[in-house]
Protein backbone atom coordinates (compact mmCIF):
# COMPACT_ATOMS: atom_id res chain seq x y z
CA UNK A 1 0.00 0.00 0.00
CA UNK A 2 2.83 2.39 0.88
CA UNK A 3 4.59 1.74 -2.43
CA UNK A 4 1.38 2.27 -4.42
CA UNK A 5 0.56 5.53 -2.62
CA UNK A 6 4.07 6.92 -3.14
CA UNK A 7 4.19 6.12 -6.84
CA UNK A 8 0.67 7.45 -7.41
CA UNK A 9 1.72 10.77 -5.88
CA UNK A 10 4.83 11.19 -8.01
CA UNK A 11 3.03 10.20 -11.23
CA UNK A 12 0.26 12.72 -10.47
CA UNK A 13 2.91 15.43 -10.05
CA UNK A 14 4.84 14.33 -13.18
CA UNK A 15 2.62 12.87 -15.96
CA UNK A 16 5.70 11.79 -17.96
CA UNK A 17 6.23 9.05 -15.33
CA UNK A 18 4.23 5.83 -15.54
CA UNK A 19 3.59 3.25 -12.82
CA UNK A 20 1.48 0.22 -13.71
CA UNK A 21 1.10 -3.53 -13.31
CA UNK A 22 1.99 -5.86 -16.16
CA UNK A 23 -0.76 -8.48 -16.01
CA UNK A 24 1.16 -11.26 -17.77
CA UNK A 25 4.35 -11.05 -15.69
CA UNK A 26 2.57 -9.90 -12.47
CA UNK A 27 5.19 -7.16 -11.99
CA UNK A 28 4.88 -3.48 -11.15
CA UNK A 29 6.64 -1.40 -13.82
CA UNK A 30 7.99 2.12 -13.42
CA UNK A 31 8.86 4.08 -16.55
CA UNK A 32 10.26 7.55 -17.18
CA UNK A 33 12.12 9.60 -19.77
CA UNK A 34 15.42 7.88 -19.06
CA UNK A 35 17.48 6.37 -16.26
CA UNK A 36 18.38 9.78 -14.79
CA UNK A 37 14.69 10.72 -14.63
CA UNK A 38 13.91 7.49 -12.77
CA UNK A 39 16.90 7.83 -10.40
CA UNK A 40 15.92 11.39 -9.45
CA UNK A 41 12.32 10.29 -8.82
CA UNK A 42 13.41 7.37 -6.62
CA UNK A 43 15.58 9.73 -4.58
CA UNK A 44 12.55 11.99 -4.15
CA UNK A 45 10.44 9.01 -2.98
CA UNK A 46 13.15 8.06 -0.51
CA UNK A 47 13.34 11.58 0.88
CA UNK A 48 9.63 12.41 0.90
CA UNK A 49 8.06 9.03 1.76
CA UNK A 50 10.96 7.35 3.64
CA UNK A 51 10.72 4.50 1.16
CA UNK A 52 13.65 2.73 -0.47
CA UNK A 53 12.88 0.88 -3.68
CA UNK A 54 14.92 -1.87 -5.32
CA UNK A 55 14.70 -2.01 -9.10
CA UNK A 56 15.40 -4.92 -11.42
CA UNK A 57 15.01 -5.48 -15.13
CA UNK A 58 11.40 -6.31 -16.04
CA UNK A 59 10.52 -9.83 -17.09
CA UNK A 60 9.88 -10.24 -20.81
CA UNK A 61 6.22 -11.01 -21.67
CA UNK A 62 6.99 -13.93 -23.96
CA UNK A 63 4.27 -15.79 -25.81
CA UNK A 64 4.13 -19.32 -27.18
CA UNK A 65 2.69 -20.84 -30.34
CA UNK A 66 3.03 -24.01 -32.41
CA UNK A 67 4.88 -24.79 -35.61
CA UNK A 68 3.16 -28.08 -36.45
CA UNK A 69 -0.29 -29.64 -36.32
CA UNK A 70 -1.85 -32.37 -34.20
CA UNK A 71 -4.98 -34.53 -34.13
CA UNK A 72 -5.80 -35.44 -30.53
CA UNK A 73 -8.48 -36.77 -28.22
CA UNK A 74 -9.36 -35.51 -24.78
CA UNK A 75 -11.44 -37.87 -22.67
CA UNK A 76 -12.51 -37.12 -19.12
CA UNK A 77 -14.18 -39.97 -17.28
CA UNK A 78 -14.76 -40.11 -13.56
CA UNK A 79 -17.01 -42.50 -11.70
CA UNK A 80 -17.81 -41.87 -8.06
CA UNK A 81 -20.51 -43.20 -5.74
CA UNK A 82 -23.28 -41.19 -7.37
CA UNK A 83 -23.44 -39.54 -10.76
CA UNK A 84 -20.23 -39.78 -12.80
CA UNK A 85 -18.54 -37.34 -15.17
CA UNK A 86 -18.01 -38.02 -18.87
CA UNK A 87 -16.74 -35.81 -21.67
CA UNK A 88 -14.99 -36.86 -24.89
CA UNK A 89 -13.79 -34.67 -27.77
CA UNK A 90 -11.50 -35.00 -30.77
CA UNK A 91 -9.81 -31.91 -32.20
CA UNK A 92 -7.39 -30.86 -34.90
CA UNK A 93 -4.94 -28.16 -33.83
CA UNK A 94 -2.96 -26.11 -36.36
CA UNK A 95 -0.92 -22.87 -36.43
CA UNK A 96 -2.32 -19.54 -37.66
CA UNK A 97 -0.33 -16.70 -39.28
CA UNK A 98 1.52 -14.52 -36.76
CA UNK A 99 -0.78 -12.05 -35.04
CA UNK A 100 -4.03 -13.90 -35.86
CA UNK A 101 -4.73 -14.81 -32.23
CA UNK A 102 -7.09 -17.75 -31.67
CA UNK A 103 -9.79 -19.37 -33.80
CA UNK A 104 -12.21 -22.04 -32.58
CA UNK A 105 -14.11 -24.12 -35.16
CA UNK A 106 -17.02 -26.44 -34.46
CA UNK A 107 -17.16 -29.16 -37.14
CA UNK A 108 -19.18 -31.66 -35.10
CA UNK A 109 -22.02 -33.29 -37.04
CA UNK A 110 -24.66 -35.84 -36.19
CA UNK A 111 -25.03 -34.74 -32.56
CA UNK A 112 -22.12 -36.87 -31.29
CA UNK A 113 -21.46 -33.93 -28.94
CA UNK A 114 -24.61 -31.99 -28.00
CA UNK A 115 -24.44 -28.29 -28.94
CA UNK A 116 -24.70 -27.10 -25.36
CA UNK A 117 -21.32 -28.69 -24.54
CA UNK A 118 -19.30 -27.08 -27.38
CA UNK A 119 -18.76 -23.74 -25.56
CA UNK A 120 -17.46 -25.70 -22.54
CA UNK A 121 -14.83 -27.38 -24.73
CA UNK A 122 -13.74 -23.98 -26.06
CA UNK A 123 -13.56 -22.61 -22.53
CA UNK A 124 -11.37 -25.53 -21.44
CA UNK A 125 -9.01 -24.90 -24.37
CA UNK A 126 -8.83 -21.13 -23.80
CA UNK A 127 -8.05 -21.52 -20.10
CA UNK A 128 -5.37 -24.13 -20.81
CA UNK A 129 -3.80 -21.80 -23.42
CA UNK A 130 -3.01 -19.29 -20.68
CA UNK A 131 -0.01 -21.45 -19.70
CA UNK A 132 2.12 -22.80 -22.53
CA UNK A 133 4.27 -25.90 -22.59
CA UNK A 134 7.72 -24.26 -22.71
CA UNK A 135 7.67 -21.36 -20.26
CA UNK A 136 4.13 -21.14 -18.91
CA UNK A 137 3.38 -18.05 -21.03
CA UNK A 138 0.11 -17.55 -22.99
CA UNK A 139 -0.31 -19.29 -26.34
CA UNK A 140 -1.45 -17.45 -29.46
CA UNK A 141 -1.91 -17.87 -33.22
CA UNK A 142 -3.59 -21.29 -33.20
CA UNK A 143 -6.76 -22.81 -34.61
CA UNK A 144 -8.69 -25.54 -32.82
CA UNK A 145 -11.24 -27.54 -34.80
CA UNK A 146 -13.46 -29.87 -32.77
CA UNK A 147 -14.86 -32.50 -35.15
CA UNK A 148 -15.87 -35.61 -33.19
CA UNK A 149 -16.55 -37.00 -29.72
CA UNK A 150 -19.05 -38.80 -27.57
CA UNK A 151 -21.25 -38.14 -24.56
CA UNK A 152 -23.23 -39.95 -21.89
CA UNK A 153 -26.91 -39.17 -21.43
CA UNK A 154 -26.58 -39.06 -17.63
CA UNK A 155 -22.93 -38.44 -16.76
CA UNK A 156 -22.01 -35.74 -19.31
CA UNK A 157 -21.85 -32.12 -18.12
CA UNK A 158 -20.31 -28.79 -19.09
CA UNK A 159 -17.58 -29.33 -16.50
CA UNK A 160 -16.71 -32.74 -17.96
CA UNK A 161 -16.41 -31.36 -21.49
CA UNK A 162 -14.41 -28.38 -20.25
CA UNK A 163 -11.95 -30.84 -18.69
CA UNK A 164 -11.89 -32.89 -21.91
CA UNK A 165 -11.10 -29.76 -23.94
CA UNK A 166 -8.29 -28.82 -21.58
CA UNK A 167 -6.81 -32.33 -21.68
CA UNK A 168 -6.95 -32.45 -25.48
CA UNK A 169 -5.25 -29.06 -25.79
CA UNK A 170 -2.39 -29.97 -23.45
CA UNK A 171 -1.79 -33.15 -25.45
CA UNK A 172 -1.88 -31.20 -28.72
CA UNK A 173 0.62 -28.63 -27.47
CA UNK A 174 3.25 -31.28 -26.79
CA UNK A 175 2.69 -32.93 -30.20
CA UNK A 176 2.72 -29.83 -32.43
CA UNK A 177 6.26 -28.46 -31.99
CA UNK A 178 5.75 -25.56 -29.55
CA UNK A 179 7.93 -22.49 -30.10
CA UNK A 180 8.65 -19.34 -28.10
CA UNK A 181 7.78 -15.84 -29.33
CA UNK A 182 9.25 -12.54 -28.12
CA UNK A 183 8.03 -8.95 -28.48
CA UNK A 184 9.97 -6.91 -31.05
CA UNK A 185 9.94 -3.12 -30.90
CA UNK A 186 10.23 -0.44 -33.56
CA UNK A 187 13.00 1.85 -32.34
CA UNK A 188 14.07 5.34 -33.44
CA UNK A 189 17.48 6.30 -32.07
CA UNK A 190 18.50 9.96 -32.21
CA UNK A 191 22.27 10.56 -32.23
CA UNK A 192 24.73 13.17 -33.54
CA UNK A 193 25.80 12.15 -37.06
CA UNK A 194 29.33 11.25 -35.86
CA UNK A 195 27.92 8.34 -33.87
CA UNK A 196 25.76 6.67 -36.54
CA UNK A 197 28.35 3.99 -37.36
CA UNK A 198 28.78 3.03 -33.72
CA UNK A 199 25.00 2.92 -33.29
CA UNK A 200 24.65 0.50 -36.21
CA UNK A 201 27.07 -1.84 -34.43
CA UNK A 202 25.24 -1.44 -31.13
CA UNK A 203 21.91 -2.38 -32.73
CA UNK A 204 23.45 -5.48 -34.35
CA UNK A 205 24.92 -6.58 -31.01
CA UNK A 206 21.37 -6.50 -29.61
CA UNK A 207 20.03 -8.95 -32.23
CA UNK A 208 18.47 -5.93 -33.91
CA UNK A 209 17.94 -5.00 -37.57
CA UNK A 210 18.91 -1.56 -38.85
CA UNK A 211 16.36 -0.31 -41.40
CA UNK A 212 18.25 2.82 -42.39
CA UNK A 213 18.66 6.36 -41.08
CA UNK A 214 17.18 9.83 -41.64
CA UNK A 215 18.94 13.17 -41.36
CA UNK A 216 17.43 15.76 -39.00
CA UNK A 217 19.97 18.56 -39.13
CA UNK A 218 22.47 18.04 -36.34
CA UNK A 219 20.93 14.70 -35.43
CA UNK A 220 20.66 11.47 -37.34
CA UNK A 221 17.74 9.09 -36.70
CA UNK A 222 18.64 5.40 -36.84
CA UNK A 223 15.54 3.30 -37.56
CA UNK A 224 15.70 -0.25 -36.23
CA UNK A 225 13.78 -3.26 -34.95
CA UNK A 226 15.05 -4.68 -31.66
CA UNK A 227 13.71 -7.47 -29.40
CA UNK A 228 12.46 -6.12 -26.07
CA UNK A 229 14.82 -8.47 -24.23
CA UNK A 230 17.76 -6.60 -25.80
CA UNK A 231 16.47 -3.05 -25.25
CA UNK A 232 17.50 -2.96 -21.59
CA UNK A 233 20.71 -1.01 -21.23
CA UNK A 234 20.30 0.98 -24.45
CA UNK A 235 19.72 4.23 -22.56
CA UNK A 236 23.01 4.17 -20.55
CA UNK A 237 24.86 2.99 -23.68
CA UNK A 238 23.53 5.99 -25.58
CA UNK A 239 24.53 8.38 -22.80
CA UNK A 240 28.04 6.94 -22.66
CA UNK A 241 28.51 6.90 -26.45
CA UNK A 242 27.16 10.37 -27.19
CA UNK A 243 28.00 12.32 -24.03
CA UNK A 244 24.32 12.47 -23.06
CA UNK A 245 23.23 13.82 -26.46
CA UNK A 246 21.46 10.68 -27.69
CA UNK A 247 17.98 9.36 -26.92
CA UNK A 248 15.49 6.86 -28.36
CA UNK A 249 11.80 6.12 -28.79
CA UNK A 250 10.33 2.62 -28.89
CA UNK A 251 6.91 1.13 -29.59
CA UNK A 252 5.67 -2.44 -29.78
CA UNK A 253 5.73 -3.82 -33.33
CA UNK A 254 5.02 -7.59 -33.35
CA UNK A 255 5.94 -10.99 -31.91
CA UNK A 256 8.69 -13.05 -33.56
CA UNK A 257 10.14 -16.50 -32.98
CA UNK A 258 13.02 -16.57 -30.49
CA UNK A 259 16.32 -18.05 -31.80
CA UNK A 260 16.90 -21.61 -30.54
CA UNK A 261 20.02 -20.73 -28.52
CA UNK A 262 18.07 -18.06 -26.63
CA UNK A 263 15.08 -20.39 -26.11
CA UNK A 264 17.28 -22.83 -24.18
CA UNK A 265 18.34 -20.09 -21.74
CA UNK A 266 14.78 -18.82 -21.25
CA UNK A 267 13.36 -22.32 -20.67
CA UNK A 268 16.19 -23.15 -18.26
CA UNK A 269 15.56 -19.95 -16.28
CA UNK A 270 11.83 -20.74 -16.16
CA UNK A 271 12.42 -24.26 -14.85
CA UNK A 272 14.81 -22.93 -12.21
CA UNK A 273 12.20 -20.41 -11.04
CA UNK A 274 9.56 -23.15 -10.88
CA UNK A 275 11.84 -25.32 -8.76
CA UNK A 276 12.57 -22.42 -6.36
CA UNK A 277 8.87 -21.62 -6.00
CA UNK A 278 8.10 -25.30 -5.34
CA UNK A 279 10.62 -25.32 -2.47
CA UNK A 280 9.02 -22.23 -0.94
Secondary structure as UniProt FT lines:
FT   HELIX           2..13
FT   TURN            15..16
FT   STRAND          18..22
FT   TURN            23..26
FT   STRAND          27..31
FT   HELIX           35..49
FT   STRAND          63..66
FT   STRAND          70..78
FT   STRAND          85..95
FT   TURN            98..99
FT   STRAND          102..106
FT   TURN            110..111
FT   HELIX           115..117
FT   HELIX           118..128
FT   TURN            129..130
FT   TURN            133..135
FT   STRAND          142..150
FT   TURN            153..155
FT   HELIX           158..175
FT   STRAND          178..192
FT   HELIX           193..195
FT   HELIX           196..205
FT   TURN            206..207
FT   STRAND          209..216
FT   TURN            217..218
FT   STRAND          219..227
FT   HELIX           228..230
FT   TURN            231..233
FT   HELIX           234..242
FT   STRAND          247..257
FT   HELIX           260..279
//
